[in-house]
């Protein structure tokens, strides 16, 4: 299934793509050297925004939930990457315990879980699912849309090990982003591999910290490529703890928005981009289902709108939030008139596929994350590899190699980030 | 392109396939543990024969020449495997020197070379081609069928290193099977990685040694699966140096044929196979372009037919050959009425695809290796992964996972073989 992909074909991004396609060996070697120093995240999904004149990541999910949107043709790639990952972590492993999200029981999420089970089974592991919900007393059978069944069992925590009844895993794979905190059952596990590590969860993680690491990675990569990092790096500012209702909190956000809009205007002038700049304001902690506030003019910004954007779900302490202010990057991609943005999926150091998030009702400057979004597999299979051979102008537009590069830069940034925030950081000495 | 694949769907092979599909995690873990002890061959192509009642390898090529027959959809898999291989061997590598075969200048071989260049370029290496032909004084430009060009340069041997003009590689990838001996330029290279090692070439290698290793591997694997190794292992016998013209030489071959036909008859009875057994007699050294002699009755065997089958190309010493006698395994696969056999390709420990070798004019008990053979890509992409989910009887016959397993067993056997024949074997102590 090849999406009907329409992109703006002029402007700096074509130069950028051309340069990347000409530099494949140097880029891949650069990644190879980075992976000698840094440990890739176990798996990852990176939302990208292709504005036509720049391509940046906007969200790096360390507990991806959309592997069911990958085209089945790409599964062998995921299996191979999973094999490589397991071989490094625990080659003798027999059993993998998968801990699903406590927050998602949609049909789509069940398909995603089926896909994960399939990938890791074919990579050579017995996979079983254990729920972090302490209320679950007996195995629960979930019906997937294809008629298949998934059995989720209660976790069985012994003094030093976590497992299920008659199931002792070598590795525990978390697919819960820990937005509601770290369950007791998962704490203080030192004998088993817990992946991703607990501090990758939203109980600890902050978007602002990720984008600080991404800036570092983007600068290094841009030096290799001899280009302006702005083409791949969205500017980010951060307001510590903001009471969205107070004048003081609003003032911090407003000041950052103003500075960032001014910086962006200068960049637009430099690149002769005839667009109106905007910034997005959102919670620094992810996974809360809170909205994104788009600001084109600081005069639009008032406490009520800010509070609405940062509103937290019931049960969470209201009012005070950490806030990030990020340069807005519109998406210029459309699939059959609907707004679309690519998502790149990785396992270990490898791109294993991707998909488009598509929304009929949202504009190019809005977040497409919503229950109404639909998903179209990216036909990475040929594209990821082939663009370098295509003669300029002779082939259909092909962004896939470039998407894979920017996706991996964001994943590498997450690796930097997790090293910097590791509570057991003395291990890295 | 999915080949119109017709297979015999009854008999022991279906049980075997079913058992393999049910044992995926155990099989993959078994391979993982083997790779902890043994080093996979860098790349490999394994010819298989599916007789309907058994599936065996018949040839394991350590200098594969058919990567152009893989479907382009599978290229990312090859690139990913190549990345994993390079990462282990020489992660800092910038340059790869590819030494093509001295014996093949066909259009198909040039496409194969293009494919190799593409794979290793995308894996992050600058790839250049150097000819082992000492007669080549200046770079030679070869025109590929797609209009592309390949430049083959003279090798530049310095005291301890091999390279090209202004090109110092970390790794040298051989695609010449060394049938005519080891060129001086390739001898005594200790500072660079030479892959595959020289003793993988036909100057040293013997098919009988390979199949002895394969028997060991097949027995181990069959124990894991609780099955008769005969289902995946073709019996092999070996006559040292045979003067095909002498009565004594003929007698050795005849005696082995007789014993093997008798053993085979017993197996056919055991499995109620209503076929006439046959054996194949061929040179123990590969790459000589010599024929294969099919024997159904030892009375057919005379010195003249044997001499013809073992005939060596001009320029090689005639008469005396090492000979192997291998149990015949017919192929029951057809593509549009033509006889077909699958070939599985690997890079490092991974199956990266496969293709069918198809011959319109040859029978199911003959060798399909000939200039008249054609090639059809195997649609591994979905197949390699998906069979386990398909309900029995609900899907088209799908042999791909099983092909990948047997192909990897042969590749593992080559790893055993190269360890056992390594002239620097003290390194393994």
Interface residues (C-beta under 8 A of the other chain):
Chain A: X24 X25 X26 X27 X28 X29 X31 X32 X33 X35 X36 X72 X73 X74 X75 X76 X77 X79 X80 X81 X83 X84 X86 X87 X91 X92 X93 X94 X118 X121 X122 X123 X124 X125 X126 X127 X148 X349 X350 X380 X381 X382 X384 X385 X386 X388 X389
Chain B: X24 X25 X26 X27 X28 X29 X31 X32 X33 X35 X36 X72 X73 X74 X75 X76 X77 X79 X80 X81 X83 X84 X86 X87 X91 X92 X93 X94 X118 X121 X122 X123 X124 X125 X126 X127 X148 X349 X350 X380 X381 X382 X384 X385 X386 X388 X389
